[in-house]
Amino acid sequence: MSLRKPGTRRIRPRACAVFAAAAALAAIAVNAQTLPPPPAAPQQSASSFQGSVAAGEVSAQPVELSLDDAIQRGLKNNLGIILSGTQASGARGQRLSELQALLPSVDFNAQATVSQVDLPAEGFRIPGFPTTIGPFGYGDLRAKLSWSLVEVNSLRTYLVAHHNFAAATLTAQDARDLVVLTVGNAYLLVLADQTRVSSVEAQAATAKVSLDQAVANHQAGTAPLLDELRARVDAQSIDQELIAAKNALEKDKLALARAIGLPLAQQFTLTDQVPYAPFDRPEVIAAIRQARLNRKDLAALIELTKAAEQQRKAATADRYPTVKFDGDYGDIGPTLGHSHGTGDATGTLSVPLFKEYGLRGEAVAAQSQLDTARAQLSDMNAQVDADVRDALLDIASAEQEVEVAKSSVELANEALSEAQQRYKAGVSDNLAVSQAQASVAQANDQYVTSLYRDNVAKLSLARALGAGQDYKNYVGGK
């Protein structure tokens, strides 16, 4: 059933056919539109994980911060994990939008119309007949239904959005492992800086003792001025190292605060001292197998590859016919008490007839995106393998470095003590003392660096295995 407003012209059947043909061509154009942008891994840059959204107020009392506290703060406030969450929300919204294309659309309209028709303006000039009709009016309460019953392209496009959402969700989960690695590395770096500052302060105290001894010997006439000058240069050099070490400590503390969302003006102290302990390294093949099962970034790329496959199928589906139903039903009349039901039902079959170059272009572009996704997935599998092997090699190397550096510290301290005793006894000048102090400084620095590398390598292994949340089983050799 159909309704024609009073005072309007009746459309001829031939004109209706023309309008229907135009509507069909418009539907073909809509169904053959270009594919959505190629799916891309929703990853954040490394710099994102260095920032955060600051939380909390600055307190006059220093905050005691354990490694676990720092990581938990990072999991809440780190910018990288926040942005990953917002990207997952955006992908979810896109999936819901694409789902709507598969479901019926129902709208309700309430319309009230008042009309007055000017007959001369419509071409009616009848002598003795009124020139105007009206005013008159009517009301129309109507529900409209529109549903694409058969549209394969929309189904494939929804599957693309579904896989993209799954990839974004997995990427958000992977961001947690990256936060653990970033914050853990920053925490360990501050610990290494603190140890280095303590070591340089101890060297400064030793250099002060040597300087006092050289001054006393020179005043007593048992040592030349050269010994005193040499001791002063050594003491001032160590003072300079101490200044640089303290500056590095403060800057790295700022970097840690930035990564976990702590206000930069807030003072804090680290409560954990991560000791060295030998690590029971897993077998390489078993570790790689575990990583491929647990790595969320690898799983996200698998989902993106599936999305690219569906996008390629969507390009092919553009050639398929579509079937759409449109209908409405409602009450119309001068008043609600004097109204009756009217309705329309229309079924539309749309078939693309000639868009060959456009359809081929979409298919080629979609195939290119699929080939790219498959190549990236293959590379990611190799990268997972390399990450595990690199971490295991770094752990093995760092453990050896720690043992050698520990022995070097003991030998250097023994050599310094021997040189100080010889100089005090007047057997030699303080050149040997100066050289021994330099050896102690180098040995201590190497020991601190090797401890830091060892624990960072263990954190990297946890990340490589997709077990960043279990970092407590790796750091410190637990």
C-alpha positions as CSV (number, residue, x, y, z in Angstrom):
1,M,0.0,0.0,0.0
2,S,1.1,3.6,-0.7
3,L,0.1,7.1,0.3
4,R,0.0,10.1,-2.0
5,K,-0.2,13.5,-0.3
6,P,-3.1,15.7,-1.4
7,G,-2.1,18.4,-3.8
8,T,0.8,16.5,-5.2
9,R,1.2,15.0,-8.7
10,R,0.9,11.3,-9.3
11,I,4.1,9.8,-10.6
12,R,3.7,7.8,-13.8
13,P,4.7,4.1,-13.8
14,R,7.5,4.8,-16.3
15,A,8.9,7.4,-14.0
16,C,8.7,4.9,-11.1
17,A,10.7,2.5,-13.2
18,V,13.4,5.1,-13.9
19,F,13.6,6.0,-10.2
20,A,13.9,2.3,-9.2
21,A,16.7,1.8,-11.7
22,A,18.5,4.8,-10.3
23,A,18.1,3.5,-6.8
24,A,19.5,0.1,-7.8
25,L,22.5,1.7,-9.4
26,A,23.1,3.7,-6.2
27,A,22.9,0.5,-4.2
28,I,25.4,-1.2,-6.4
29,A,27.8,1.8,-6.0
30,V,27.5,1.5,-2.2
31,N,28.0,-2.2,-2.1
32,A,31.1,-1.9,-4.4
33,Q,32.8,0.8,-2.3
34,T,36.4,0.5,-1.5
35,L,37.5,-1.9,1.3
36,P,38.4,-0.6,4.8
37,P,42.0,0.5,5.5
38,P,44.5,-2.4,5.8
39,P,44.7,-3.9,9.3
40,A,47.9,-2.8,11.1
41,A,49.3,-4.0,14.4
42,P,48.0,-1.6,17.1
43,Q,51.4,-1.3,18.8
44,Q,52.8,1.6,20.7
45,S,56.2,3.1,20.2
46,A,58.9,2.4,22.8
47,S,58.7,6.1,23.9
48,S,55.1,5.6,24.9
49,F,56.2,3.2,27.6
50,Q,58.7,5.7,29.0
51,G,55.8,8.1,29.9
52,S,52.8,7.9,32.1
53,V,49.8,9.7,33.5
54,A,50.8,11.0,36.9
55,A,48.7,9.9,39.8
56,G,48.6,11.0,43.5
57,E,49.7,14.1,45.4
58,V,53.3,15.0,46.3
59,S,54.0,14.0,49.9
60,A,56.7,15.5,52.2
61,Q,57.6,12.0,53.3
62,P,59.7,10.0,50.9
63,V,57.8,7.0,49.4
64,E,59.2,3.6,50.0
65,L,59.1,1.8,46.6
66,S,59.7,-1.9,46.1
67,L,60.1,-3.5,42.7
68,D,56.6,-5.0,42.9
69,D,55.1,-1.6,44.0
70,A,56.8,0.1,41.0
71,I,55.5,-2.5,38.5
72,Q,52.0,-2.3,39.9
73,R,52.1,1.5,39.6
74,G,53.3,1.1,36.0
75,L,50.5,-1.3,35.2
76,K,48.0,1.3,36.2
77,N,49.6,4.6,35.1
78,N,52.0,3.8,32.2
79,L,51.2,5.7,29.0
80,G,51.8,2.7,26.8
81,I,49.3,0.5,28.6
82,I,46.7,3.3,28.7
83,L,47.0,3.9,25.0
84,S,46.8,0.2,24.2
85,G,43.6,0.0,26.3
86,T,42.1,3.0,24.3
87,Q,43.0,1.3,21.0
88,A,41.3,-1.9,22.1
89,S,38.2,0.2,23.0
90,G,38.3,1.8,19.6
91,A,38.5,-1.6,17.8
92,R,35.6,-2.8,19.9
93,G,33.5,0.2,18.7
94,Q,34.5,-0.5,15.1
95,R,33.4,-4.2,15.5
96,L,30.0,-3.1,16.9
97,S,29.6,-0.7,14.0
98,E,30.2,-3.4,11.4
99,L,27.9,-5.7,13.2
100,Q,25.0,-3.3,12.7
101,A,25.3,-3.8,8.9
102,L,24.2,-7.4,9.4
103,L,21.2,-6.6,11.6
104,P,17.9,-5.0,10.7
105,S,17.5,-1.3,11.2
106,V,14.2,-0.1,12.6
107,D,13.1,3.5,12.9
108,F,10.0,5.2,14.1
109,N,8.6,8.5,12.8
110,A,5.7,10.6,14.0
111,Q,4.7,13.3,11.5
112,A,2.0,16.0,11.6
113,T,1.4,17.9,8.4
114,V,-0.7,21.0,7.6
115,S,-1.0,22.0,3.9
116,Q,-2.7,24.6,1.7
117,V,-2.6,24.1,-2.1
118,D,-2.4,27.0,-4.6
119,L,-4.2,25.6,-7.6
120,P,-3.0,28.2,-10.2
121,A,0.6,27.4,-9.1
122,E,-0.1,23.8,-9.9
123,G,-1.5,24.6,-13.3
124,F,-5.2,24.5,-12.5
125,R,-7.1,27.6,-13.6
126,I,-10.9,26.9,-13.5
127,P,-13.3,29.8,-13.7
128,G,-15.6,30.0,-10.6
129,F,-13.5,27.4,-8.8
130,P,-11.6,28.4,-5.6
131,T,-7.9,29.2,-6.3
132,T,-6.8,27.6,-3.0
133,I,-7.7,24.4,-1.1
134,G,-7.2,24.2,2.6
135,P,-5.7,24.5,5.0
136,F,-6.0,20.8,5.8
137,G,-3.8,18.4,7.7
138,Y,-3.1,14.8,8.7
139,G,-1.0,12.8,11.1
140,D,1.3,9.8,10.4
141,L,2.7,7.4,12.9
142,R,5.0,4.9,11.1
143,A,7.7,2.3,11.7
144,K,10.3,1.5,9.1
145,L,12.4,-1.6,8.7
146,S,15.5,-1.9,6.5
147,W,17.5,-5.2,6.4
148,S,20.2,-6.4,4.0
149,L,19.2,-10.1,3.9
150,V,22.1,-11.2,1.7
151,E,25.3,-9.2,1.6
152,V,28.4,-11.3,1.9
153,N,30.7,-8.2,1.8
154,S,29.2,-6.9,5.0
155,L,29.7,-10.3,6.7
156,R,33.4,-10.4,5.7
157,T,33.9,-6.8,6.8
158,Y,32.5,-7.7,10.2
159,L,34.9,-10.6,10.5
160,V,37.7,-8.2,9.6
161,A,36.6,-5.9,12.5
162,H,36.2,-8.9,14.8
163,H,39.8,-10.1,14.2
164,N,41.1,-6.6,14.5
165,F,39.4,-6.3,17.9
166,A,40.9,-9.6,19.0
167,A,44.4,-8.3,17.9
168,A,43.9,-5.1,19.8
169,T,42.9,-6.9,22.9
170,L,46.0,-9.2,22.7
171,T,48.2,-6.2,22.1
172,A,46.8,-4.6,25.3
173,Q,47.7,-7.7,27.2
174,D,51.2,-7.8,25.6
175,A,51.6,-4.2,26.8
176,R,51.6,-5.4,30.3
177,D,54.7,-7.5,29.7
178,L,56.3,-4.5,28.1
179,V,55.5,-2.4,31.1
180,V,57.1,-5.0,33.4
181,L,60.2,-5.0,31.3
182,T,60.4,-1.2,31.1
183,V,59.7,-0.5,34.8
184,G,61.9,-3.4,35.9
185,N,64.7,-2.1,33.8
186,A,64.3,1.4,35.2
187,Y,64.2,0.1,38.8
188,L,67.3,-2.0,38.3
189,L,69.1,0.9,36.7
190,V,68.4,3.1,39.7
191,L,69.7,0.3,42.0
192,A,72.9,0.0,39.9
193,D,73.3,3.8,40.1
194,Q,72.9,3.7,43.9
195,T,75.5,1.0,44.2
196,R,77.8,2.9,41.9
197,V,77.4,6.1,44.0
198,S,78.2,4.1,47.2
199,S,81.2,2.6,45.5
200,V,82.6,6.0,44.3
201,E,82.0,7.4,47.8
202,A,84.1,4.6,49.3
203,Q,86.8,5.3,46.7
204,A,86.6,9.0,47.7
205,A,87.1,8.1,51.3
206,T,90.1,5.9,50.4
207,A,91.5,8.6,48.2
208,K,91.2,11.1,51.2
209,V,93.2,8.7,53.4
210,S,95.9,8.4,50.7
211,L,95.9,12.2,50.3
212,D,96.3,12.8,54.0
213,Q,99.1,10.3,54.2
214,A,100.9,11.9,51.2
215,V,100.5,15.3,52.8
216,A,101.9,14.1,56.1
217,N,104.8,12.3,54.4
218,H,105.7,15.4,52.4
219,Q,105.5,17.7,55.5
220,A,107.7,15.2,57.3
221,G,110.2,15.3,54.4
222,T,109.9,11.6,53.7
223,A,108.1,12.0,50.4
224,P,108.4,14.4,47.5
225,L,105.8,17.0,46.5
226,L,105.0,14.9,43.5
227,D,103.3,12.3,45.7
228,E,101.1,14.9,47.3
229,L,100.2,16.4,43.9
230,R,99.4,12.9,42.5
231,A,97.2,12.1,45.5
232,R,95.3,15.4,45.1
233,V,94.7,14.8,41.4
234,D,93.4,11.3,42.2
235,A,91.1,12.6,45.0
236,Q,89.7,15.3,42.7
237,S,89.1,12.9,39.8
238,I,87.1,10.7,42.1
239,D,85.1,13.7,43.3
240,Q,84.2,14.4,39.7
241,E,83.2,10.8,39.2
242,L,81.0,11.1,42.3
243,I,79.3,14.2,41.0
244,A,78.6,12.5,37.7
245,A,77.3,9.3,39.4
246,K,74.9,11.3,41.6
247,N,73.6,13.2,38.6
248,A,73.0,10.0,36.7
249,L,71.2,8.6,39.8
250,E,68.8,11.5,40.0
251,K,68.1,11.5,36.3
252,D,67.4,7.7,36.3
253,K,65.1,8.2,39.3
254,L,63.2,10.8,37.3
255,A,62.9,8.3,34.4
256,L,61.6,5.6,36.8
257,A,59.0,8.1,38.2
258,R,57.9,9.0,34.7
259,A,57.4,5.3,33.8
260,I,55.2,4.5,36.8
261,G,53.2,7.8,37.1
262,L,54.8,9.1,40.3
263,P,54.9,12.9,40.5
264,L,58.4,14.0,39.6
265,A,58.6,16.2,42.7
266,Q,57.9,13.2,44.9
267,Q,61.0,11.8,46.7
268,F,61.2,8.0,47.0
269,T,63.6,5.3,48.2
270,L,64.0,1.8,46.8
271,T,63.5,-0.9,49.3
272,D,64.5,-3.9,47.2
273,Q,68.1,-4.9,46.7
274,V,68.1,-7.5,44.0
275,P,70.9,-9.9,44.8
276,Y,72.8,-12.1,42.4
277,A,71.9,-15.8,42.2
278,P,72.6,-18.4,39.5
279,F,69.7,-19.0,37.2
280,D,68.5,-22.4,36.1
281,R,68.2,-21.7,32.4
282,P,65.5,-23.7,30.4
283,E,66.3,-25.8,27.4
284,V,66.2,-23.7,24.2
285,I,63.7,-25.7,22.2
286,A,61.3,-26.0,25.1
287,A,61.6,-22.3,25.8
288,I,60.9,-21.4,22.2
289,R,57.8,-23.6,22.2
290,Q,56.6,-21.9,25.4
291,A,57.2,-18.5,23.9
292,R,55.2,-19.3,20.7
293,L,52.3,-20.4,22.9
294,N,52.3,-17.5,25.3
295,R,53.5,-14.4,23.4
296,K,50.6,-12.0,23.0
297,D,52.2,-10.0,20.3
298,L,52.6,-13.1,18.2
299,A,49.0,-14.0,18.8
300,A,47.9,-10.5,17.9
301,L,49.7,-10.8,14.6
302,I,48.0,-14.1,13.9
303,E,44.6,-12.3,14.4
304,L,45.7,-9.5,12.0
305,T,46.6,-12.1,9.4
306,K,43.2,-13.6,9.8
307,A,41.7,-10.2,9.4
308,A,43.7,-9.7,6.1
309,E,42.4,-13.0,4.9
310,Q,38.8,-12.0,5.5
311,Q,39.5,-8.6,3.8
312,R,40.7,-10.5,0.8
313,K,37.5,-12.5,0.7
314,A,35.5,-9.3,1.2
315,A,37.0,-8.0,-2.0
316,T,35.8,-11.1,-3.9
317,A,32.4,-10.8,-2.3
318,D,31.9,-7.4,-3.9
319,R,31.0,-9.3,-7.1
320,Y,28.2,-11.2,-5.4
321,P,24.5,-10.0,-5.7
322,T,22.9,-8.4,-2.6
323,V,19.3,-8.7,-1.4
324,K,17.7,-6.0,0.6
325,F,14.3,-5.6,2.2
326,D,12.7,-2.2,3.0
327,G,9.3,-1.9,4.6
328,D,7.1,0.4,6.7
329,Y,3.8,0.3,8.4
330,G,1.8,2.9,10.2
331,D,-1.4,4.8,10.9
332,I,-2.4,7.9,8.9
333,G,-5.4,10.1,8.9
334,P,-6.7,13.6,9.7
335,T,-6.9,12.6,13.4
336,L,-5.9,9.5,15.3
337,G,-9.6,8.6,15.6
338,H,-10.1,8.8,11.9
339,S,-7.0,7.0,10.6
340,H,-6.2,3.6,9.0
341,G,-3.2,1.5,8.5
342,T,-1.0,1.8,5.5
343,G,2.3,0.1,4.6
344,D,4.9,-0.6,1.9
345,A,7.2,-3.5,1.3
346,T,10.1,-3.5,-1.2
347,G,12.6,-6.1,-2.0
348,T,15.7,-5.1,-3.9
349,L,18.2,-7.3,-5.8
350,S,21.4,-5.6,-6.7
351,V,24.0,-7.1,-9.1
352,P,27.2,-5.3,-10.1
353,L,27.3,-5.3,-13.9
354,F,30.4,-3.4,-14.9
355,K,32.9,-2.3,-12.3
356,E,35.6,-4.7,-13.4
357,Y,38.6,-2.4,-12.9
358,G,37.4,-1.2,-9.6
359,L,36.8,-4.8,-8.3
360,R,40.1,-6.0,-9.6
361,G,41.9,-3.1,-8.0
362,E,40.3,-3.9,-4.6
363,A,41.2,-7.6,-4.9
364,V,44.9,-6.7,-5.8
365,A,45.1,-4.3,-2.9
366,A,43.6,-6.8,-0.5
367,Q,45.9,-9.5,-1.7
368,S,48.9,-7.2,-1.2
369,Q,47.8,-6.6,2.4
370,L,47.4,-10.3,3.0
371,D,50.9,-11.0,1.6
372,T,52.3,-8.3,3.9
373,A,50.6,-9.7,6.9
374,R,51.8,-13.3,6.2
375,A,55.4,-12.0,5.7
376,Q,55.2,-10.1,9.0
377,L,53.9,-13.2,10.8
378,S,56.7,-15.3,9.4
379,D,59.2,-12.7,10.6
380,M,57.6,-12.5,14.0
381,N,58.0,-16.2,14.5
382,A,61.7,-15.8,13.8
383,Q,61.8,-12.8,16.1
384,V,60.3,-14.8,19.0
385,D,62.9,-17.5,18.4
386,A,65.7,-14.9,18.3
387,D,64.4,-13.1,21.5
388,V,64.5,-16.4,23.5
389,R,68.0,-17.3,22.2
390,D,69.3,-13.8,22.8
391,A,68.0,-13.7,26.4
392,L,69.5,-17.1,27.2
393,L,72.9,-16.1,25.7
394,D,72.8,-12.8,27.7
395,I,72.1,-14.6,30.9
396,A,74.9,-17.1,30.4
397,S,77.3,-14.2,29.5
398,A,76.2,-12.0,32.4
399,E,76.6,-14.9,34.9
400,Q,80.2,-15.4,33.8
401,E,80.8,-11.6,33.9
402,V,79.5,-11.4,37.5
403,E,81.8,-14.2,38.6
404,V,84.9,-12.6,36.9
405,A,84.0,-9.1,38.2
406,K,83.5,-10.3,41.7
407,S,87.0,-11.9,41.7
408,S,88.4,-8.8,40.1
409,V,87.0,-6.6,43.0
410,E,88.6,-8.9,45.6
411,L,91.9,-8.9,43.8
412,A,91.9,-5.1,43.2
413,N,91.1,-4.4,46.9
414,E,93.9,-6.7,48.0
415,A,96.3,-5.0,45.6
416,L,95.2,-1.5,46.9
417,S,95.8,-2.6,50.5
418,E,99.2,-4.0,49.6
419,A,100.2,-0.7,47.8
420,Q,99.0,1.4,50.7
421,Q,101.0,-0.6,53.2
422,R,104.2,-0.4,51.0
423,Y,103.7,3.3,50.7
424,K,103.1,3.8,54.4
425,A,106.3,1.8,55.1
426,G,108.2,4.0,52.7
427,V,109.1,1.1,50.5
428,S,107.6,2.8,47.3
429,D,106.0,6.0,46.2
430,N,102.2,6.5,45.9
431,L,102.1,5.8,42.2
432,A,101.3,2.2,42.9
433,V,98.5,3.4,45.3
434,S,97.1,5.6,42.5
435,Q,97.1,2.8,40.1
436,A,95.5,0.4,42.6
437,Q,92.7,2.9,43.3
438,A,92.0,3.1,39.6
439,S,91.9,-0.7,39.4
440,V,89.4,-0.8,42.3
441,A,87.2,1.8,40.7
442,Q,87.2,-0.1,37.4
443,A,86.5,-3.5,39.1
444,N,83.6,-2.1,41.1
445,D,82.1,-0.5,38.0
446,Q,82.3,-3.7,36.1
447,Y,80.8,-5.6,39.0
448,V,77.8,-3.2,39.2
449,T,77.3,-3.3,35.5
450,S,77.4,-7.1,35.3
451,L,74.9,-7.4,38.1
452,Y,72.6,-5.0,36.2
453,R,73.0,-6.9,33.0
454,D,72.3,-10.2,34.6
455,N,69.0,-9.1,36.1
456,V,67.9,-7.3,33.0
457,A,68.7,-10.4,30.9
458,K,66.4,-12.4,33.2
459,L,63.6,-9.8,32.8
460,S,64.2,-10.0,29.0
461,L,63.8,-13.8,29.1
462,A,60.5,-13.4,31.0
463,R,59.3,-11.0,28.3
464,A,60.6,-13.3,25.5
465,L,58.7,-16.2,27.0
466,G,55.5,-14.2,27.3
467,A,55.8,-14.6,31.1
468,G,56.4,-11.0,32.1
469,Q,53.7,-11.2,34.9
470,D,55.8,-13.9,36.6
471,Y,58.9,-11.7,36.8
472,K,59.5,-12.7,40.4
473,N,60.5,-16.1,39.3
474,Y,63.2,-14.7,37.1
475,V,64.8,-11.6,38.8
476,G,67.3,-12.4,41.4
477,G,67.6,-16.0,40.2
478,K,64.5,-17.2,42.0
